[in-house]
Amino acid sequence: MASTGLDHDLSKLSLIQDSYPQAKDAESDPAKLSSTIFPAVEYSSTNKTEIEQWLITSAHIASPSEDSAKTAERLSSLNTHLSARTCLLGSKPSVADVAMYARLAPVVKGWDDEQRTGEHGYHHIVRWLDFVQNAPLFGLKVADAEKVNIHPDKVVYYPKPIDQKAEKERKKKEKALAAAGADTAAAAGGTVTTAASPDTQKAENDKPKKQEKKKDMGEKIAAAVGAEAPTEKKAKKEKQPKPQKNAAAADKPLSPSLIDLRVAHILKAVKHPEADSLYVSTVDCGDAPGTEHTSEYEGKVVRTVCSGLNGLIPLEEMQNRRIVAVCNLKPVKMRGIQSAAMVLAASPRLAEGEEDKHAGPVELVNPPADAEAGERVYFEGWEGEPEGQLNPKKKVWDYCQVGFCTTGGKEAAFDPGAVEQLKESGKTDVALLRTKAGVCTVPSLTGATIR
């Protein structure tokens, strides 16, 4: 696989060379290097991408030029990530753990007790770091004098212990409520089955079993709650006619407004570990927390997006930039990694009968400079509410994409005249693609297609 741009950084980490002699002759690819160091561990395509991402994060954390607020944000995100994980990949050790340790240990050495174990400290980072430097699983060659000194007796903040008295009182109330429920059910003529001790069973057997008393009790309970007293036998309810099912919602007329186009922010991009033509990007699309097919990265809700732009757009141009993304296509797996959106890019329009050799040039569609991630992108005159997720069988994207184009002024646009299914819509004017801040553009391609 092609270089990721991280190989040179890894080669500088003497800890890897000192701890793992087999790594000297191993391939420099991080995922393959992990397999060499930890041969018993199997890494999925997602794991390989995560290794790349954690290597980038570790380099950022250790960078002296990194903004302090951004570093604090990254550390907080890492601390949360490690709160329920043994290693960065969960239970799987990898070269990402070793690289993160090598770069983070000097930082942690400078932390005071409050930063390490205070109420708002990085407890989980400290716990993970101590595990990595001492666990036989990693077998790091780190002299005791060089290890981060962890003091178990210098914990500043402990989570509040459970109040045993309050807990006992809570259980007592639960037991009383359960008993009251049993009495109520019995009074109403119900049957309650409990597992009782011999003493309890004897006491129950000694109780007078008079149905009249139960009936009286049931009447009292019913009076207290304003209900009818239970009868010996409940009247059979009359069957109600089933309501008719609502008629299926009518299909919305074909329109590019059904496509959820948004401004998106690529936070980082790496090469796909299993496909030379693909990039894997971590993208902020402005989703709310908990949205399906999203995860969290550095405090932001993000989607993983695969794009066939490797070899067409330099990797460095995919970093920290705003794009236009299609956000309601059905997620698909691309060589083992699920892609939850699509990046819009322009390329020359093919002549009739010409074969698409994917040779480029290709240019990303740029939103206005001050547009924010999640901001709606739409075609003028085609405003409307997009579908939650496009139904592939209705081919909304396939039909409308034919009309996506660039103008002579390098603006992104939609030509309804190019869409056979819209020729009777009455709309013929080319509509510009825009946000509330302005029109979306491409650097140089005119008369191109966008997809």
KAFEN-V759031 format. One record per backbone hydrogen bond with DSSP energy under -0.5 kcal/mol. NH is the residue of the N-H (numbers start at 1). CO is the residue of the C=O. E is the energy in kcal/mol with one decimal. If there is no record, write none. Layout:
BEGIN
NH_CO_E, NH_CO_E
END
This chain:
BEGIN
10_6_-2.1, 11_7_-2.2, 12_8_-0.8, 12_9_-0.8, 13_10_-1.5, 14_12_-1.3, 16_13_-1.1, 17_13_-1.1, 18_14_-3.1, 19_15_-2.2, 20_16_-2.1, 23_20_-2.1, 24_21_-1.5, 25_22_-0.5, 26_23_-0.6, 33_29_-2.8, 34_30_-2.1, 35_31_-1.8, 36_32_-1.7, 37_33_-2.2, 38_34_-3.0, 41_38_-1.9, 48_44_-2.2, 49_45_-1.8, 50_46_-2.4, 51_47_-2.4, 52_48_-1.7, 53_49_-2.2, 54_50_-2.7, 55_51_-2.0, 56_52_-1.8, 57_53_-2.2, 58_54_-2.6, 59_55_-1.9, 60_56_-2.0, 61_57_-2.5, 62_58_-1.8, 63_59_-0.7, 63_60_-0.8, 66_63_-1.3, 71_67_-2.5, 72_68_-2.4, 73_69_-1.8, 74_70_-2.3, 75_71_-2.7, 76_72_-2.2, 77_73_-2.1, 78_74_-2.5, 79_75_-2.7, 80_76_-2.2, 81_77_-2.3, 82_78_-2.2, 83_79_-0.6, 83_80_-0.9, 84_81_-0.7, 85_82_-1.2, 86_90_-0.9, 87_90_-3.4, 89_92_-0.8, 90_87_-1.8, 91_89_-0.9, 92_89_-0.6, 93_91_-0.6, 97_94_-0.9, 98_94_-1.2, 99_95_-2.7, 100_96_-2.6, 101_97_-2.5, 102_98_-2.6, 103_99_-2.0, 104_100_-2.3, 105_101_-2.8, 107_104_-0.6, 108_104_-2.5, 109_105_-2.1, 110_106_-0.6, 110_107_-1.0, 111_108_-1.7, 116_112_-1.8, 117_113_-3.1, 118_114_-1.9, 121_118_-1.9, 122_115_-2.7, 123_121_-0.8, 126_122_-2.1, 127_123_-2.4, 128_124_-2.5, 129_125_-2.9, 130_126_-2.2, 131_127_-1.8, 132_128_-2.6, 133_129_-2.2, 134_130_-0.9, 134_131_-0.5, 135_131_-2.7, 138_135_-1.2, 139_135_-2.1, 142_140_-1.5, 146_143_-1.6, 147_143_-0.9, 147_144_-0.7, 150_148_-0.7, 151_149_-0.5, 152_150_-0.7, 154_151_-1.8, 155_152_-0.5, 156_154_-0.6, 157_117_-1.9, 164_162_-0.9, 167_163_-2.6, 168_164_-2.4, 169_165_-2.2, 170_166_-2.3, 171_167_-2.2, 172_168_-2.0, 173_169_-2.2, 174_170_-2.3, 175_171_-2.3, 176_172_-2.2, 177_173_-2.6, 178_174_-2.2, 179_175_-2.3, 180_176_-2.5, 181_177_-2.3, 182_178_-1.9, 183_179_-2.3, 184_180_-2.4, 185_181_-2.4, 186_182_-2.4, 187_183_-2.7, 188_184_-1.8, 189_186_-1.5, 190_185_-3.4, 194_192_-0.5, 196_194_-0.8, 201_197_-2.9, 202_198_-2.3, 203_199_-2.2, 204_200_-2.3, 205_201_-2.2, 206_202_-1.6, 207_203_-0.6, 207_204_-0.9, 210_208_-1.1, 211_209_-0.6, 213_210_-0.5, 214_210_-1.5, 215_211_-2.3, 216_212_-2.5, 217_213_-2.6, 218_214_-2.6, 219_215_-2.2, 220_216_-2.1, 221_217_-2.4, 222_218_-2.4, 223_219_-2.3, 224_220_-2.0, 225_221_-1.7, 226_222_-0.8, 227_222_-2.8, 258_255_-1.7, 259_256_-1.4, 261_259_-1.4, 261_377_-0.5, 262_325_-2.3, 263_375_-2.5, 264_323_-2.4, 265_284_-2.5, 266_264_-0.6, 266_321_-3.1, 267_265_-0.8, 267_282_-2.6, 268_282_-1.1, 270_280_-2.4, 272_278_-2.2, 275_272_-0.7, 278_275_-1.2, 279_307_-2.6, 280_270_-3.3, 281_279_-0.5, 281_305_-3.1, 282_268_-2.8, 283_281_-0.7, 283_303_-2.9, 284_265_-2.8, 285_283_-0.7, 291_288_-1.8, 294_291_-1.0, 295_302_-2.3, 297_300_-2.6, 300_297_-1.8, 302_295_-2.9, 302_300_-0.6, 303_283_-2.9, 305_281_-2.5, 305_303_-0.5, 307_279_-1.9, 309_307_-1.4, 310_277_-1.5, 312_309_-2.2, 313_309_-2.4, 317_314_-1.1, 318_315_-1.6, 319_316_-0.9, 321_266_-1.0, 323_264_-2.9, 324_365_-0.5, 325_262_-2.7, 326_342_-2.8, 327_260_-3.2, 327_325_-0.6, 332_339_-1.8, 334_337_-3.1, 335_333_-0.6, 337_334_-1.0, 339_332_-3.6, 340_304_-2.8, 342_326_-1.6, 344_324_-2.6, 346_363_-3.7, 347_449_-2.3, 348_361_-0.6, 354_351_-2.6, 357_355_-0.8, 363_346_-2.4, 365_344_-1.9, 366_441_-3.4, 371_368_-2.0, 374_263_-3.4, 375_372_-2.0, 377_261_-2.6, 378_434_-2.6, 380_432_-2.3, 382_379_-2.4, 387_258_-2.0, 390_328_-3.2, 392_390_-0.7, 394_391_-1.7, 395_391_-0.7, 395_392_-0.8, 396_391_-0.5, 399_395_-2.5, 400_396_-2.4, 401_397_-2.8, 402_398_-0.6, 402_399_-0.6, 403_400_-2.1, 404_401_-1.6, 405_413_-2.5, 406_448_-1.5, 407_411_-2.2, 410_407_-1.8, 412_440_-2.5, 413_405_-2.9, 414_431_-2.5, 415_403_-2.8, 416_414_-0.7, 418_415_-1.6, 419_416_-1.5, 420_418_-0.7, 422_419_-1.9, 423_420_-1.2, 425_422_-1.9, 428_426_-0.5, 431_414_-2.8, 433_412_-3.0, 434_378_-3.0, 435_438_-3.0, 438_435_-0.8, 440_433_-3.0, 441_366_-2.3, 442_410_-2.2, 447_406_-0.8, 449_347_-2.5, 450_404_-1.4, 451_345_-2.5
END
